[in-house]
Amino acid sequence: MKSLKYYVILLCTSFALNGFAQNKSCTGSEYTTNELFYRASANGSSMDVTASKKKALSNARNTIITDIFSKIESAIGKQKGDAMYKKKMLDLSMAAIRQEAGNIKVICENSNQINQKYESNVVVEINKESVITKIINQITSDNTLKPLFDVDLFKKNL
């Protein structure tokens, strides 16, 4: 009886260490974009758990940057000015987004081993207000764009 108990404890510990028993779910409304944060999730897989986490983080960072830029591109499309001015606004916006990307935080992470391969999932977030403020400051600091840029219209269309 003692050896059976020992075997069950050992088996449970083994599963827990391999990520099977402790699986934190990175789903739900707390992991989606809201009024305060842009959020993105992504997966990564590798034979090495560290590599799978790095891949997932890289994918999540790229996803959040792309998602933010897409929203900004749409909002800038509604601004006054010709295509040249809008392209300049977009270029400054992308520069601001890339600068703010250093503030991206991981809010959830999990990894599981499945058939000798690790699968990792990561959710990242960045403060919306800081990104939007950085973009507005970049665009309004350009004297040729400042008169064309409607901050209220920009914020309304985000």
N, C-alpha and C positions, 0 to 999 in steps of 0.2 A: 504494500500500500504506500509506504514511504517513497519507494522508487518511482511509482506511478505519479505521485504528487510532484516529485522532483522533475520528472520528464515533462509534465504539463507546464510547470513554471519555466523550464528551459525552453520549451517550444514557444510559449507566449512571448518570452523575452526575445527570442530569435526573430519572431515576426515583428515585434515592436522596433527592433534595431534596423530591420530592413524596410521599414516604413509601411508595413501592411496594417498594423494594429492602430497606428496613430496617423490618421489621414485628415488633415485640416482642410476643409472645403473652402475654396476661394471663389465662391459664387454667392449671388444674392445682391440685393440693392446697395449694401454697404461697399460693394466693389465695382459700382458703376458710376459714371460721370453724374455729378449733381450740380447744384448752384454754386458750390464752393470749390470743387475739385474736378479737374480733368482726370480720368482714370482709363487704364488699358490693361488687358491681360494677354498673356502669351505663353506658349509652351516651348519646351526644348527637350531634346532627347540625345543621349549619348551612353556609351559603355561606362563612363565615369560620371559620378554624381555631381562633381564640381563643374565639369564641362556642360552638363545638361542644365544646371542652374544658370551658368553664364550665358548659354544660348537663349534660355527663356528670358533672362533680363534684357539681353540685347534686342530680342524680338519685341518685348514689351515697350522698351524705350523708343524703338523705331515706330511702333504702332501709335504711341501717344503723340509723338512729334507729327506724324502724318495726319492723325485725326485733328489735332489742333490747327495745323496749317490748312487743312480742308475747310474748316469753319471760318478761319480768317480770310481765306481766298474768297469765299462766298460773301462775306461782309464787305470786303474791299471792292468786290465787283459792283456793289451798289453805290459806291462813292462817285463824286464828280471827277471829271478829268478824262483825258484820253488814255489809250492803252499804255503809252510810255510812262505816264505818271502812276498808273495802277501797278505796272510791273515794278517800278521803283518802290512803291509801298509794300508790295509782296516781298521784294528782296530784303527790305529793312525788317519786315515782320519775321521772315525766316531767320535772320541774324539774331533777332531778339529771342525767338523761340529756342534756338540753339544755345544761347547764353543761359537762358532759364532752365534748360535741360539738366544743368548741374544740380538743380534743386529737386529733381525727381526722387521720390522716396518709394521704397518697397513696402507695401502694406499687407501683403500676404504672399506666402511662399510654401509650396509643398513639393515633395519628391516621393516617387514610388519606384521600386525596382520590379520590372516585369520581364521575365525571361532573359536575364543577364543584361538588361538595358534599363537605364534610369530615365524616367519621364518626370520632368519638373514643370510646374505651373507657377507663374509669378504675376502679381497684380501690382501696378505702380500708380502713383498719383503725383499731381503737381497742382499747386494753388492757382486757381483761375485768375484771381485778382492780380497776382504778381505778374503773370504772363501778359494779361491784357494791359496793365499799366506800363510794362516794359515796351510793348509794341507801340502804344500811344506815344510814349516818350520818344521812341526812335523816330517815328513818323513826324511828330510835331517839332522835332529839333532840326528838321530839314526845311529851310526857308522857302524852297520852291513848292513843297508839298503841304506845308502848314495851312495856307489859305484854302486849299482844296479839300482838306481832310475834315470831315464832319464827325467829331468824336461821339456825339449822341447817336447819330445814325449808325455808326460803327458798332457801338455797344448794343443798340437795339437789334441789330441783325446777327448777333452772335448766338 
